[in-house]
Amino acid sequence: MIHLSHSAVEEILRLKLRQQNSQVFFRLGIQPVGCSGLSYLTKFDERLQPDDQICDCNGVQVAIDANSLSHLQGLTLDYSEDLMGGSFRFHNPNAVKSCDCGNSFSISGA
């Protein structure tokens, strides 16, 4: 389904500790914005939707809505830091075009 690198797992768990509610889970999805047509969505969420798929990725519960699932199939989420700070990096085998920002992409037929 999807994969989280070791550094992405560590960062998600670090960020989760800062949440007021320890029962939150990590949500990954797409939204129709961005310079290439679609943009990645990452956030913590307290509620599951009826169509959510839950993936256990090295101890991190990741919720993905049904509309996003086919676009994220095979995705690897990584996290890296450089002099400008840290950010998540998306490696999506379904993306046929990506923007330089790394958060926007398009797929065939979209």
PyMOL commands that place a pseudoatom at each C-alpha (Angstrom):
pseudoatom trace, name=CA, resn=MET, resi=1, chain=A, elem=C, hetatm=0, pos=[0.000, 0.000, 0.000]
pseudoatom trace, name=CA, resn=ILE, resi=2, chain=A, elem=C, hetatm=0, pos=[2.224, 2.887, 1.260]
pseudoatom trace, name=CA, resn=HIS, resi=3, chain=A, elem=C, hetatm=0, pos=[5.605, 2.994, 2.949]
pseudoatom trace, name=CA, resn=LEU, resi=4, chain=A, elem=C, hetatm=0, pos=[7.144, 5.307, 5.538]
pseudoatom trace, name=CA, resn=SER, resi=5, chain=A, elem=C, hetatm=0, pos=[10.909, 5.636, 5.818]
pseudoatom trace, name=CA, resn=HIS, resi=6, chain=A, elem=C, hetatm=0, pos=[12.502, 5.300, 9.231]
pseudoatom trace, name=CA, resn=SER, resi=7, chain=A, elem=C, hetatm=0, pos=[13.076, 9.073, 9.376]
pseudoatom trace, name=CA, resn=ALA, resi=8, chain=A, elem=C, hetatm=0, pos=[9.415, 9.762, 8.435]
pseudoatom trace, name=CA, resn=VAL, resi=9, chain=A, elem=C, hetatm=0, pos=[8.220, 7.447, 11.224]
pseudoatom trace, name=CA, resn=GLU, resi=10, chain=A, elem=C, hetatm=0, pos=[10.463, 9.205, 13.733]
pseudoatom trace, name=CA, resn=GLU, resi=11, chain=A, elem=C, hetatm=0, pos=[9.239, 12.654, 12.679]
pseudoatom trace, name=CA, resn=ILE, resi=12, chain=A, elem=C, hetatm=0, pos=[5.562, 11.664, 12.743]
pseudoatom trace, name=CA, resn=LEU, resi=13, chain=A, elem=C, hetatm=0, pos=[5.960, 10.170, 16.228]
pseudoatom trace, name=CA, resn=ARG, resi=14, chain=A, elem=C, hetatm=0, pos=[7.841, 13.297, 17.389]
pseudoatom trace, name=CA, resn=LEU, resi=15, chain=A, elem=C, hetatm=0, pos=[5.068, 15.545, 16.071]
pseudoatom trace, name=CA, resn=LYS, resi=16, chain=A, elem=C, hetatm=0, pos=[2.372, 13.304, 17.535]
pseudoatom trace, name=CA, resn=LEU, resi=17, chain=A, elem=C, hetatm=0, pos=[3.839, 13.775, 21.021]
pseudoatom trace, name=CA, resn=ARG, resi=18, chain=A, elem=C, hetatm=0, pos=[3.122, 17.502, 20.673]
pseudoatom trace, name=CA, resn=GLN, resi=19, chain=A, elem=C, hetatm=0, pos=[-0.594, 16.921, 20.061]
pseudoatom trace, name=CA, resn=GLN, resi=20, chain=A, elem=C, hetatm=0, pos=[-3.045, 17.541, 22.903]
pseudoatom trace, name=CA, resn=ASN, resi=21, chain=A, elem=C, hetatm=0, pos=[-4.830, 14.268, 22.161]
pseudoatom trace, name=CA, resn=SER, resi=22, chain=A, elem=C, hetatm=0, pos=[-2.672, 11.136, 22.145]
pseudoatom trace, name=CA, resn=GLN, resi=23, chain=A, elem=C, hetatm=0, pos=[-5.409, 9.267, 20.240]
pseudoatom trace, name=CA, resn=VAL, resi=24, chain=A, elem=C, hetatm=0, pos=[-4.836, 11.190, 17.002]
pseudoatom trace, name=CA, resn=PHE, resi=25, chain=A, elem=C, hetatm=0, pos=[-3.688, 9.395, 13.901]
pseudoatom trace, name=CA, resn=PHE, resi=26, chain=A, elem=C, hetatm=0, pos=[-1.733, 10.548, 10.868]
pseudoatom trace, name=CA, resn=ARG, resi=27, chain=A, elem=C, hetatm=0, pos=[-3.864, 11.344, 7.807]
pseudoatom trace, name=CA, resn=LEU, resi=28, chain=A, elem=C, hetatm=0, pos=[-2.417, 11.238, 4.316]
pseudoatom trace, name=CA, resn=GLY, resi=29, chain=A, elem=C, hetatm=0, pos=[-4.405, 12.304, 1.271]
pseudoatom trace, name=CA, resn=ILE, resi=30, chain=A, elem=C, hetatm=0, pos=[-4.568, 14.433, -1.817]
pseudoatom trace, name=CA, resn=GLN, resi=31, chain=A, elem=C, hetatm=0, pos=[-6.469, 17.594, -2.640]
pseudoatom trace, name=CA, resn=PRO, resi=32, chain=A, elem=C, hetatm=0, pos=[-7.164, 19.276, -5.997]
pseudoatom trace, name=CA, resn=VAL, resi=33, chain=A, elem=C, hetatm=0, pos=[-4.814, 22.258, -5.644]
pseudoatom trace, name=CA, resn=GLY, resi=34, chain=A, elem=C, hetatm=0, pos=[-1.218, 23.017, -6.457]
pseudoatom trace, name=CA, resn=CYS, resi=35, chain=A, elem=C, hetatm=0, pos=[0.789, 23.983, -9.482]
pseudoatom trace, name=CA, resn=SER, resi=36, chain=A, elem=C, hetatm=0, pos=[0.555, 20.516, -11.040]
pseudoatom trace, name=CA, resn=GLY, resi=37, chain=A, elem=C, hetatm=0, pos=[-3.114, 19.868, -10.254]
pseudoatom trace, name=CA, resn=LEU, resi=38, chain=A, elem=C, hetatm=0, pos=[-2.984, 17.760, -7.076]
pseudoatom trace, name=CA, resn=SER, resi=39, chain=A, elem=C, hetatm=0, pos=[-1.306, 18.392, -3.756]
pseudoatom trace, name=CA, resn=TYR, resi=40, chain=A, elem=C, hetatm=0, pos=[-0.463, 16.109, -0.847]
pseudoatom trace, name=CA, resn=LEU, resi=41, chain=A, elem=C, hetatm=0, pos=[-2.299, 16.502, 2.440]
pseudoatom trace, name=CA, resn=THR, resi=42, chain=A, elem=C, hetatm=0, pos=[-0.704, 15.489, 5.742]
pseudoatom trace, name=CA, resn=LYS, resi=43, chain=A, elem=C, hetatm=0, pos=[-2.223, 16.193, 9.121]
pseudoatom trace, name=CA, resn=PHE, resi=44, chain=A, elem=C, hetatm=0, pos=[-3.213, 14.678, 12.421]
pseudoatom trace, name=CA, resn=ASP, resi=45, chain=A, elem=C, hetatm=0, pos=[-6.862, 13.773, 12.758]
pseudoatom trace, name=CA, resn=GLU, resi=46, chain=A, elem=C, hetatm=0, pos=[-9.103, 12.634, 15.586]
pseudoatom trace, name=CA, resn=ARG, resi=47, chain=A, elem=C, hetatm=0, pos=[-11.886, 11.056, 13.526]
pseudoatom trace, name=CA, resn=LEU, resi=48, chain=A, elem=C, hetatm=0, pos=[-12.028, 8.280, 11.007]
pseudoatom trace, name=CA, resn=GLN, resi=49, chain=A, elem=C, hetatm=0, pos=[-14.344, 8.573, 8.030]
pseudoatom trace, name=CA, resn=PRO, resi=50, chain=A, elem=C, hetatm=0, pos=[-16.410, 5.558, 6.916]
pseudoatom trace, name=CA, resn=ASP, resi=51, chain=A, elem=C, hetatm=0, pos=[-14.371, 5.138, 3.705]
pseudoatom trace, name=CA, resn=ASP, resi=52, chain=A, elem=C, hetatm=0, pos=[-10.925, 5.448, 5.340]
pseudoatom trace, name=CA, resn=GLN, resi=53, chain=A, elem=C, hetatm=0, pos=[-8.330, 2.741, 4.885]
pseudoatom trace, name=CA, resn=ILE, resi=54, chain=A, elem=C, hetatm=0, pos=[-5.950, 2.312, 7.814]
pseudoatom trace, name=CA, resn=CYS, resi=55, chain=A, elem=C, hetatm=0, pos=[-2.356, 1.302, 7.151]
pseudoatom trace, name=CA, resn=ASP, resi=56, chain=A, elem=C, hetatm=0, pos=[0.014, 0.282, 9.910]
pseudoatom trace, name=CA, resn=CYS, resi=57, chain=A, elem=C, hetatm=0, pos=[3.422, 1.566, 8.817]
pseudoatom trace, name=CA, resn=ASN, resi=58, chain=A, elem=C, hetatm=0, pos=[6.057, 0.588, 11.360]
pseudoatom trace, name=CA, resn=GLY, resi=59, chain=A, elem=C, hetatm=0, pos=[3.760, 1.401, 14.278]
pseudoatom trace, name=CA, resn=VAL, resi=60, chain=A, elem=C, hetatm=0, pos=[2.251, 4.557, 12.770]
pseudoatom trace, name=CA, resn=GLN, resi=61, chain=A, elem=C, hetatm=0, pos=[-1.467, 4.369, 12.002]
pseudoatom trace, name=CA, resn=VAL, resi=62, chain=A, elem=C, hetatm=0, pos=[-2.035, 6.147, 8.679]
pseudoatom trace, name=CA, resn=ALA, resi=63, chain=A, elem=C, hetatm=0, pos=[-5.584, 6.928, 7.513]
pseudoatom trace, name=CA, resn=ILE, resi=64, chain=A, elem=C, hetatm=0, pos=[-6.181, 7.390, 3.778]
pseudoatom trace, name=CA, resn=ASP, resi=65, chain=A, elem=C, hetatm=0, pos=[-9.570, 8.293, 2.323]
pseudoatom trace, name=CA, resn=ALA, resi=66, chain=A, elem=C, hetatm=0, pos=[-10.936, 6.177, -0.533]
pseudoatom trace, name=CA, resn=ASN, resi=67, chain=A, elem=C, hetatm=0, pos=[-10.597, 8.986, -3.111]
pseudoatom trace, name=CA, resn=SER, resi=68, chain=A, elem=C, hetatm=0, pos=[-6.884, 9.392, -2.373]
pseudoatom trace, name=CA, resn=LEU, resi=69, chain=A, elem=C, hetatm=0, pos=[-6.002, 5.726, -2.059]
pseudoatom trace, name=CA, resn=SER, resi=70, chain=A, elem=C, hetatm=0, pos=[-5.534, 4.889, -5.749]
pseudoatom trace, name=CA, resn=HIS, resi=71, chain=A, elem=C, hetatm=0, pos=[-3.348, 7.979, -6.270]
pseudoatom trace, name=CA, resn=LEU, resi=72, chain=A, elem=C, hetatm=0, pos=[-1.144, 7.086, -3.295]
pseudoatom trace, name=CA, resn=GLN, resi=73, chain=A, elem=C, hetatm=0, pos=[-0.754, 3.364, -3.954]
pseudoatom trace, name=CA, resn=GLY, resi=74, chain=A, elem=C, hetatm=0, pos=[2.950, 2.502, -3.660]
pseudoatom trace, name=CA, resn=LEU, resi=75, chain=A, elem=C, hetatm=0, pos=[3.902, 5.921, -2.229]
pseudoatom trace, name=CA, resn=THR, resi=76, chain=A, elem=C, hetatm=0, pos=[6.984, 6.209, -0.048]
pseudoatom trace, name=CA, resn=LEU, resi=77, chain=A, elem=C, hetatm=0, pos=[6.974, 9.062, 2.444]
pseudoatom trace, name=CA, resn=ASP, resi=78, chain=A, elem=C, hetatm=0, pos=[10.395, 10.193, 3.603]
pseudoatom trace, name=CA, resn=TYR, resi=79, chain=A, elem=C, hetatm=0, pos=[11.582, 12.980, 5.892]
pseudoatom trace, name=CA, resn=SER, resi=80, chain=A, elem=C, hetatm=0, pos=[14.848, 14.857, 5.578]
pseudoatom trace, name=CA, resn=GLU, resi=81, chain=A, elem=C, hetatm=0, pos=[16.474, 17.938, 7.013]
pseudoatom trace, name=CA, resn=ASP, resi=82, chain=A, elem=C, hetatm=0, pos=[18.824, 20.415, 5.394]
pseudoatom trace, name=CA, resn=LEU, resi=83, chain=A, elem=C, hetatm=0, pos=[20.039, 23.931, 6.140]
pseudoatom trace, name=CA, resn=MET, resi=84, chain=A, elem=C, hetatm=0, pos=[16.570, 25.350, 5.373]
pseudoatom trace, name=CA, resn=GLY, resi=85, chain=A, elem=C, hetatm=0, pos=[14.810, 22.998, 7.812]
pseudoatom trace, name=CA, resn=GLY, resi=86, chain=A, elem=C, hetatm=0, pos=[13.051, 19.669, 7.558]
pseudoatom trace, name=CA, resn=SER, resi=87, chain=A, elem=C, hetatm=0, pos=[10.242, 18.469, 5.352]
pseudoatom trace, name=CA, resn=PHE, resi=88, chain=A, elem=C, hetatm=0, pos=[8.453, 15.385, 4.169]
pseudoatom trace, name=CA, resn=ARG, resi=89, chain=A, elem=C, hetatm=0, pos=[9.378, 14.105, 0.711]
pseudoatom trace, name=CA, resn=PHE, resi=90, chain=A, elem=C, hetatm=0, pos=[6.883, 12.209, -1.414]
pseudoatom trace, name=CA, resn=HIS, resi=91, chain=A, elem=C, hetatm=0, pos=[8.062, 9.498, -3.795]
pseudoatom trace, name=CA, resn=ASN, resi=92, chain=A, elem=C, hetatm=0, pos=[4.950, 8.577, -5.751]
pseudoatom trace, name=CA, resn=PRO, resi=93, chain=A, elem=C, hetatm=0, pos=[5.153, 6.001, -8.566]
pseudoatom trace, name=CA, resn=ASN, resi=94, chain=A, elem=C, hetatm=0, pos=[1.750, 7.209, -9.852]
pseudoatom trace, name=CA, resn=ALA, resi=95, chain=A, elem=C, hetatm=0, pos=[2.911, 10.783, -10.486]
pseudoatom trace, name=CA, resn=VAL, resi=96, chain=A, elem=C, hetatm=0, pos=[3.658, 11.501, -14.140]
pseudoatom trace, name=CA, resn=LYS, resi=97, chain=A, elem=C, hetatm=0, pos=[4.657, 15.089, -13.412]
pseudoatom trace, name=CA, resn=SER, resi=98, chain=A, elem=C, hetatm=0, pos=[5.792, 16.814, -10.223]
pseudoatom trace, name=CA, resn=CYS, resi=99, chain=A, elem=C, hetatm=0, pos=[6.341, 20.453, -9.397]
pseudoatom trace, name=CA, resn=ASP, resi=100, chain=A, elem=C, hetatm=0, pos=[9.696, 21.679, -8.081]
pseudoatom trace, name=CA, resn=CYS, resi=101, chain=A, elem=C, hetatm=0, pos=[8.026, 22.286, -4.704]
pseudoatom trace, name=CA, resn=GLY, resi=102, chain=A, elem=C, hetatm=0, pos=[7.715, 18.503, -4.285]
pseudoatom trace, name=CA, resn=ASN, resi=103, chain=A, elem=C, hetatm=0, pos=[4.188, 18.747, -2.889]
pseudoatom trace, name=CA, resn=SER, resi=104, chain=A, elem=C, hetatm=0, pos=[2.268, 19.085, -6.132]
pseudoatom trace, name=CA, resn=PHE, resi=105, chain=A, elem=C, hetatm=0, pos=[1.882, 16.441, -8.803]
pseudoatom trace, name=CA, resn=SER, resi=106, chain=A, elem=C, hetatm=0, pos=[-0.309, 15.159, -11.608]
pseudoatom trace, name=CA, resn=ILE, resi=107, chain=A, elem=C, hetatm=0, pos=[-1.297, 11.707, -12.722]
pseudoatom trace, name=CA, resn=SER, resi=108, chain=A, elem=C, hetatm=0, pos=[-2.385, 10.454, -16.102]
pseudoatom trace, name=CA, resn=GLY, resi=109, chain=A, elem=C, hetatm=0, pos=[-6.027, 11.239, -16.690]
pseudoatom trace, name=CA, resn=ALA, resi=110, chain=A, elem=C, hetatm=0, pos=[-6.139, 13.922, -13.981]
for i in range(1, 110): cmd.bond("trace and resi %d" % i, "trace and resi %d" % (i + 1))
show_as sticks, trace
zoom trace
